[in-house]
């Protein structure tokens, strides 16, 4: 989890300088890709999107309890990425993000 500058944003897009969860594969980073795929975090909760979002408790460099905006994946230029890493997700948090992201993408797995 890192800090990124999401400005400028449009309409309902997450903006501001805020924590983001990097979700792209390590092989892209190792290939020196100039972009990075992220999920923004928010401290605000909207009841209609709460089932998709994953709560991350404050710890390490993450100062406030936050929710991963799984429904807003975004590709950023690496120049937009700032301080970090703030913290790492637990195995359970990673699993929850993965399940929510698959639902957002319309990819469903049988348990």
N, C-alpha and C positions, 0 to 999 in steps of 0.2 A: 504494500500500500504506500503510495507516494502522494505528494501535493502536486496539483496541476492547475494551470491557468486555462479555464474553459471559456474565457471571453474572447471575442464577442459571442453571445448566444442569441438565439431567436426564439421568440414566443415561449413555448413550453419547455424548451431545452434547458438543462442544468447549466448555469453559468457560474461566474465568480471564480476565485481561487479557492479550491477545495480539495479534500482527499479524493483519490481515485484508486480503484483496484485494477491492477494490470492483469489482463486475462489472456493475452496472447501467449503462444507457445514459446518456450525458451529458445527453440531453434531459430525463430524469427529474430530474436534479440542477438543471438550469436551470429546470425547472417548479416548483422549490422543494418537492419532495416531502419529507414529514416522515420518510420512511423511506429506508433504503439497503440494497441487496442485496449480500451479501458472501460470500466463501469464507474460512474461518479458515485459519491456518497452524499447523504444529506442528514441533517439532524431533524428535519421536518417529517412528519408522518401524515400521509393522506390515506384515509381508511379504504378508499376504493382500490388502491394499489398495494396495500399492505400484504396481501397473500403472496405477492411475487417478490417482495423485498426481504432482504436478509439483515437481521439486526447484528451489529458488531459492537460489543461493549468497549468502552474506553479502556485503553491500556497503552503502555509504552508511549509512543509519540502521538497516538490518536487521543485527543483531549476530551472528546465528548462521545457518548453513545451515538451511534450513527446507523443509518440504513443504506444498504447497497441498492442503487437505482438500477436494478437488473434489466428493467424495461428500456434503458437508455444507453445501449452500447455505443461507443464513439471511438473513432480513429483520430489520434492526435499526432502532430509533428513532435518529434522528441524534444524540440526546443521549448515546448509547453510544459514539460515535466520539470519539477523543482525538487524540493527537499524530500528526502526519504532514504531508506524505507522507514515508514512510521511504525509499522507493526507487521506481523505475519498472521494469516488466518489459521485457525485450527483445522484439523481434518474434517470435523463436522461442519464447520462454517464453509469450507471449500465444497463439500458435498451439497449443502443447501444452495449455494450460489450456482453450482452446476445444474441442479434440478430446476431451479427457477429460470436459468438462462435457456435450457432446453425447451421449457414450456413457452417462453417468449418467442423462441424461434420456430415453434410448432413441431419440435422433434420430441416424441414421447417414447420412453423406454418402458418395457414391462418389468415389474419388480420381481 
